[in-house]
Amino acid sequence: MQRLMRLVKTGCIDLTPLLTHVFPLDEIEKAYELFASRREQVLKVAIRVS
């Protein structure tokens, strides 16, 4: 795990393709619902605080 984290930290591995959906904080319920249902090819959601 430490080796993997070093690779991510140094930019050798780009995990951004795994982040498939971004939601504002006020849509957090929608984000959780989407993730739970696994619709729209969701892999990972991020909640954005503006």
C-alpha positions, 0 to 999 in steps of 0.5 A: 500500500505504501508503494502504491501511495508513493506512485500516486503522490509522485504522479506515476499513477493518475487516478483521475479517470476513476473519479467519474462524477463531481457534485456540489455539496448541496447535491450530496443526496443525489450523489449518494443515490447515484453511487448506491445504484451504480447507474451511469457507469459511476465508479467514484463520486466527489463532493465539491465544496464551493 
